[in-house]
Amino acid sequence: MRGKQAATIIADNFKNIYPQPNLVKTVSTTRLAEITKTNAPSVLIEIAYHDNPEDAEWIRNNIDRIAANIVQSLTQYFGLPFIDNPQPPRQGTVRTQGGNLNIRARPSRDAQVVGQAPNGATLTVNGEWQGWYVVAYNGIVGYVDSSYITVS
């Protein structure tokens, strides 16, 4: 059920970039071990056919768009924001009034706290989305309110 949901999201988004969107479809299967022998949602994605010269050229010319499209589909499936302006990692310093800064599972003050960083701690800022930073700190990756971080 969850695999079908993921497949539908992926196919719907892929129609936006594939030159022949009418050919994009989902097909359920119970015969492929790659799909049936896993305990996780499973989707096998055939982007195009590399032995077809037109498809091969389209893949070569659109590899970044294809990758971004798949990532966008995965973030949509998992309910995470799609950060479409990737930046090189930067260092940031926690600036609170002495307390710990909550690191959250999602960019929301209501999201689960997955860790904390003390005032003055250095963390890695990997991206930004609507006033939230995606950060890494002591092996924890999550979201923090960007107003509490000074980026260097």
C-alpha positions in Angstrom: 0.0 0.0 0.0 2.8 2.5 0.9 4.8 1.4 -2.1 1.8 2.2 -4.3 1.4 5.6 -2.7 5.1 6.4 -3.3 4.9 5.1 -6.9 1.9 7.4 -7.6 3.7 10.4 -6.3 6.9 9.6 -8.3 4.9 9.0 -11.5 2.8 12.1 -11.1 5.9 14.3 -10.6 7.8 12.6 -13.4 5.1 13.4 -15.9 6.1 17.1 -15.4 9.6 16.5 -16.8 9.4 13.5 -19.2 8.9 14.5 -22.8 6.1 12.0 -23.3 4.1 12.2 -20.1 1.4 9.9 -21.5 3.9 7.0 -21.3 4.6 7.5 -17.6 2.6 4.9 -15.6 2.7 2.8 -12.5 2.5 -1.0 -12.7 1.9 -3.2 -9.6 3.9 -6.4 -9.4 4.3 -9.3 -7.1 7.0 -11.0 -9.2 10.1 -8.9 -8.7 12.1 -9.8 -5.7 13.4 -6.2 -5.5 9.9 -5.2 -4.7 8.4 -8.1 -2.8 11.3 -9.1 -0.6 11.5 -6.0 1.4 9.8 -4.7 4.5 9.9 -1.1 3.3 7.8 0.7 0.8 9.3 -0.3 -2.6 9.3 1.3 -6.0 11.4 0.3 -9.0 11.8 3.4 -11.2 12.5 3.0 -14.9 13.6 6.5 -16.0 13.9 5.7 -19.7 15.6 3.1 -21.9 19.3 3.7 -22.3 19.4 1.5 -25.5 16.9 3.9 -27.1 19.1 6.7 -28.6 16.5 9.4 -27.9 15.9 8.3 -24.3 19.7 8.0 -23.7 20.2 11.5 -25.0 17.3 12.8 -22.8 18.8 11.1 -19.8 22.3 12.6 -20.4 20.8 16.1 -21.0 18.5 16.0 -18.0 20.3 14.1 -15.3 20.1 16.9 -12.7 16.4 17.5 -13.4 15.7 13.8 -13.1 17.6 13.6 -9.8 15.8 16.7 -8.4 12.5 15.3 -9.5 13.0 12.0 -7.7 14.2 13.8 -4.5 11.2 16.1 -4.7 8.9 13.0 -4.9 10.6 11.4 -1.9 10.4 14.5 0.2 6.7 14.8 -0.7 6.2 11.1 0.3 7.9 11.6 3.6 6.3 15.0 4.3 9.6 16.9 4.3 10.3 20.2 2.5 12.1 20.1 -0.8 15.1 22.4 -0.6 15.7 23.3 -4.3 18.5 25.7 -3.7 21.3 23.5 -2.3 24.2 25.3 -0.8 27.6 24.2 0.3 27.7 23.2 4.0 28.4 26.2 6.2 29.3 26.5 9.9 26.9 28.1 12.2 26.9 29.0 15.9 24.0 28.6 18.2 22.9 31.9 19.7 20.3 31.5 22.4 20.0 33.4 25.7 21.9 30.6 27.5 19.6 27.6 26.9 19.7 24.8 24.5 18.4 25.0 21.0 15.9 22.3 20.0 16.7 20.3 16.8 13.5 19.1 15.3 12.5 16.3 13.0 10.6 18.7 10.7 10.6 22.4 10.2 7.9 23.2 12.7 7.8 24.3 16.3 5.3 21.5 16.9 7.7 18.8 15.4 9.4 16.2 17.6 12.6 17.3 19.2 15.4 14.9 18.0 18.2 16.6 19.8 19.6 19.8 21.3 22.6 22.0 20.8 23.8 24.3 23.7 24.3 28.0 23.3 27.7 28.6 21.6 27.8 25.2 19.9 29.1 25.0 16.4 27.0 23.0 13.9 26.9 22.4 10.2 24.2 24.2 8.2 23.3 22.1 5.1 20.4 24.1 3.7 17.6 26.5 4.4 13.8 26.4 4.0 11.3 29.2 5.0 13.3 30.4 8.0 14.5 27.0 9.1 18.0 25.5 8.7 18.8 21.9 8.0 21.6 21.2 10.4 23.9 18.4 11.5 25.2 18.4 15.1 26.9 15.5 16.9 25.5 12.9 14.5 21.9 14.4 14.6 20.4 15.8 11.5 17.3 18.0 11.8 15.8 21.5 11.6 16.4 24.5 13.7 14.8 28.0 13.6 17.4 30.0 11.7 16.9 33.1 14.0 19.0 31.2 16.6 22.0 30.5 14.3 24.8 32.9 13.3 26.2 31.5 10.0 29.9 32.2 9.4 
